[in-house]
Amino acid sequence: MDNIRSTKKKRASEEIKYTMKKILITGASGFVGSRIVAALQATYELITPSHAELDITSEEAAESFINRTQPDAILHLAALSNT
């Protein structure tokens, strides 16, 4: 029974890996973001905009950027620091 669960879990993981190709990562140059980028860059197409390319404080700008780039997933890791 454990072998069947393991096989199903592996197949689900592989399916996610192959269907999700493009990931938008905000805060990619930060502490956490840079490590996530390093871990995922060999497997996925990463979209890592700078603040100049994507103003996350503007709903309209964020929506427009997402519509243009069409990511399969979004990791929002941007944060205010030194405040």
Secondary structure, 3 states (H helix, E strand, C coil): CHHHHHHHHHHHHHHHHHHCCEEEEECCCCHHHHHHHHHHCCCCEEECCCCCCCCCCCHHHHHHHHHHHCCCEEEECCCCCCC
